[in-house]
Amino acid sequence: MKTRTLLIAALLALSPVASFAQDRALSATLKTEVETAAKAGDTAKIAQLAKDDPRAAATIAAVAAAENPSIAADVAQAVSAADPRAAASVVAAVVKAAPAQANSIVTEVVQALAGGANASSSAADVGKAAQIVSDVAAAAAKAAPASAAAGIANAAAAATPAAVQAVVAPAVAAAVATAQPTQATQVAAQVATAIATSNPNSVMTVAASVSAAVPSATAAAVASAVSGATGNTSITASAVTSAQSSSAVTSATSVGNLASQTATRAVANSVTVTTTAGTTTVTDTTNRSVVTPVDPSITAKVSPAGE
């Protein structure tokens, strides 16, 4: 818990606009060091290599994950914890390298970066946590096959401390649904399922946030999916439509929109790492930087669910 508290403190100390530029090229020596550490399961060494060369952190994490997929989640967690600003880029790269591990990657990164949030956290702090968790979930959803989006959203919501799920879960739902709009109703159902027991009063906000964020996900379709998944018969089309005007939904969709933009850039700028016959190949098609925008006005919009 002490470690998580320190991580959340570091996360919440980030400036309103954080950027992380990647120079994805790895020297042959560094690539060998990463591969050797990955084979040994030495995530601490991998995290240190990333810390020593932060512009290549996402590539280092991706190479390690491709070399040893069984430690992909631990690698993503360790490298993201070393620099939370790079979390979306790291998650996108690692999920591309080890897509079968997407849910566990998201779970570990969210627990590392937001695990210290609690009922005593200020609205501003919870808003910042909502943004980075949404960034991570959306980046994973963009990097993985579309069919994985609902499971990724569920993992992110479930890994978020119950005390702040009322704000974070709707933002995650909106972010992932925006990133993968064809999966919007399934995303709403899975996030609602993740919080149905711990935060039942926020299920409506989740449904309304997804429907508001993705116009093609009609209130009727979302209501049907969420009601069916949770057994909550109060989630109706008219109720979802009515809830869309709440401040909680406005906050969630604002966070989700920024997260989806961040995810798009993170995936577009990440390398593709493949391992064939024991040889790891890094393919880079761009030299652009990844920038994670955080709208400073978002924290002022955050309201408890139902307001």
N, C-alpha and C positions, 0 to 999 in steps of 0.2 A: 504493500500500500504506500509506503514511503516513496518508493521509486515512482509509482504512478502519480503521486502528488507532485513530485518534482517535475515530472514530464508535463503535467497539465499546467504547472506554473510557467514552465518554459514556453509552452505553446501560447498561453494567454499573454505572454509578454511580447509577442510578435508585434511589429509595427503594423498600422492599418493597411499598408500596401507592401506585400512581401513578394520578392522575386527570386527565382532560382534558375540560373542559366546553366545549361549543360553543354560541355564539350565532350561528346560521346566517345571520341577516339581513346582507345587504351593502348599503351605501349605493350609490346610482346612480353616484357618482363612483368608488368602489372597484371596482364591477363593470366599469365602463368601463376602468379601469386594467388589470384582470386580462385582459379580453378583448383589449386592445391588445397587452399583453405576450405573450399566447398566440398571437396572429396572427403576431407577429414571432419566435416560437420562443424568447423570452427567459425561460428557466426560472429564471435567477438572479433576475430581477426578481420573478417569481411567488413564489419562495421568500422573498424579502425582504418582500413584501407580507404573506405568511402569518406571517412572524416578527414583523412589526410589529403584527399583529392575530391573535394565536394562537387566540382563541376562534372565529374564523371560518376557520381554516386549512383544514379539510376542504372547506368550501364554496368557498373560493378555488381549491383544487386541482381540484375538480369542474367549476367554471365554466371553468377553463383547459383541462381535458381535453375538455370538450364543444365548446369553441370550436375546438380544434385537436387532434383525436384522435391525430395522428401523434406528438405529444410527451407523451402521457398517462403513459407509463412514466417519462420523465425528470422530469415534474412531480411524480409520486408519490414518486419517489426524493428529489428535492430538498427537498420540503416535509417528508417523514418524517425526513430526516436533520437538519433544523433542530430538530425536537422529536420524538424517538423515542417519547415517550409517546403521541403522537397517531397513530402509524403505522396502527393498525387502523382508526381512524376515517377517516383519509385514504385508505387503500387501498379501503375499502368505498365511499366517495363517488366515487372516481375510476373504480373498476370499474363502478359503476352508470352513470356518464357515458360510459364507453368500454369496454363489455364485451368487444369483440373483442380488446382489448389486455390482457386479464386475465393471461395467462401472462407477458408481458414486464413488466407492472407488478410482479408478485410477484417475478420474477427480480431486477429492479433494486433493489427495496426490500430484499430479503433480502441481496443482495450489499453494499448500503450499510450495513445495520445489523449484520450478522453476519459480514461478510467478513474481519474481523480476528481472529476466533476461531481458535485453533490448539491444537496438542498441549500447549502449555505453559499453557493456560488452566486455571484451577482448576475443580473440579466445580461450585462455586457459580456461577461465571461462565458455564460451559457451560449450566447449568440456566436461567439468566436468558436466555441467547441462545435456548435451546429454546422458552421461553415466548413471546418476542416474534416469533420466526419462525412459530410455530404460530398466534399471534394474527393475524398478517398473512395467512397461508394460509387460515385459517378465515374471516376477514372477506371475502377475495376470493371464496371458494367460496360464501358466503352471498349475496353481492351479485350474482354472476354466475348464469346459468342452471345448473340442477343438473348438466346434462350436461358442464359445463366443470370440475367438481370434480376429476376424476382428473388432468387436464392441469395444473391449478393446483398440486395436491399434488406432482406430478412436478417442476414448475418450482421449487417451494420447496426440495425435497430436493436437487435437482441444483445449486442455487445456494449451498447450504450447504457450507462448507469440508469436505473429506473427513475432516480430523482430528477433527471433532466430529459427523459424520453419525450415528455409532453412537447418540448420545443424541438428536440433533435429529430425524432422519428418522422414527423410530417415533412421536415426539410429534406431528409434522406429520401423519402418516398417521392417528393417532387423532383429532386435531383436525378434520381435513377430513372424515373418515368420520362423526364425530359431527355435524358441521354439515350434512352431506348424506348421511344414512344409506342412502338408496336407491342410492347410488353407492359403497358401502363396499368391495365386492370389487374394483371397478375402481380405486379409490383405492389399495388395498393393492398391486395388481399394478403400478401406475404408480410408486409410491414405491419398491417393491422393484427395479423396472427401473432407476430412477435411481441406486441405490446398489449394484447387483449386482456391478459391477466394482471400485469403490473400497472398498466395505465388505461383502463377501459374507457375513461372519459375522453381520451385522445384519439380513439378510433375514428370518430366522425371527422376530426381535423385531418387525419391522414387521407381519408376518402376524398374530402373536399379539396385538399391540396393537390392531389393527383389530377382530379377532374379539372381544376382551375389551371394547372400547369400544362396539361395536354388536352386541347380542345376536342381532339378526336376520341378521347376517352370520356364518353358522355356520362352525365350524372347517373343515368339509369344503369349503364353497364358497370360502372365502378361500384355503385350501391349493391347491385346484385352480387358482384364478386366478393366484396367485403362482408356483406351480410351472410353469404353462403359459407365463407371461410371461418367466420367468428361466431355465427349463430345469433348475432345481434340484429334483431328485427327492427330496431329503430333506425337503422341505416337504410333510408329510402331515397329515391331519386329527388324528391322534393326537399328532404332534409339536407341532402348533400348540396343541392343548389343554394339553399338558404345559407348554409355555413360558409360558402365561398367568399362571402363579403366580410368575414370576421378578420380582425387584425392578426390573429394567429395564422390564418391561411395566407394572408398577404405577406407576412414575414417568411413563412415556409417557402412560398413560390419565389420570393426574391433571392433567398439563399440558394434554392435549387437551380435557378437560372444561372447564377454565377458559377455554381459548381459544375454544371453541364458545360459551360464555356471553358472552364479550367480543364475539365476532362478531355474535351476535344483537342485542346492544345497539347496536353500531356501525352495523349496517344499519338497524335500526329508527329510529335517531336521525339518520340522514344524509338530506340533501336529495336530491331528484331533479332533475337538470339536463338539459334537452333543448334542442336547437338546431333551429329550423325556419325555413326561408327567411331564414337569417342572423340570426335573433333568438334569443337565449339566454334561456330561462325557468327560474327556480329555484322549485321547489315544496317547501314545508316543511310537514309535517303534525304536527310535535311540537316542543315547547320543552324537552324533557328533556335532561339532560346524559348524556354518554357517560363511563362509568367503566371503566377497565381494571384489574381486580383481579389482583394477583400474590400468590399464596399463599407467604409466606416459608418455609413448611415444604417446599416443592417442591425447593429446592436441596439440602436435606439428603437427599432421596430418590434423587437422581440417581446411577445406578450404570452402569459400563460394560456394554455388551451382553453377555449371557450369564451375568451374575451372578445 
